[in-house]
């Protein structure tokens, strides 16, 4: 097996693990959603918690579908669109970290009428945050695939392009 194929196999394994983790997170959040529906009378705003859960269940389902598409494509040559999809998932995950913090600040980090709900709310926050953090690692897979699609540029034998020339003259 050549080095490029081993690298693709490694990326496929990484993406398959990420897809599996996404499925686990979706199931955890769906289970939490059922408990929130059952115990909604104990929450100040069950609608807000359900909206949070629905958002992340949808987000993770979409990311999982994108991962399925990239995994299916990878035994062949990776496309630029697949690499961009991985980077987009990672980027969106970074942005959505704020949603987790907002949820925690608004619905967990305060006195609750029913303190027995705190562990459930906390677990919802942790599960969504952990999955977002895991998705941010998709940038590494995208970087590996990018190297396969775009080989390093050939040396320019002393010739500098315009940017390199100005950088050499003026620094940064």
Secondary structure by P-SEA (a helix, b strand, c coil): ccaaaaaaaaaaaaaaaaaaaaaaaaaaaaaaaaaaaaaccccccaaaaaaaaaaaaaaaaaaaaaaaaaaaaccccccaaaaaaaaaaaaaaaaaaaaaaaaaacccccccccccaaaaaaaaaaaaaaaaaaaaaaaaaaaaaaaaaccccccccccccaaaaaaaaccc
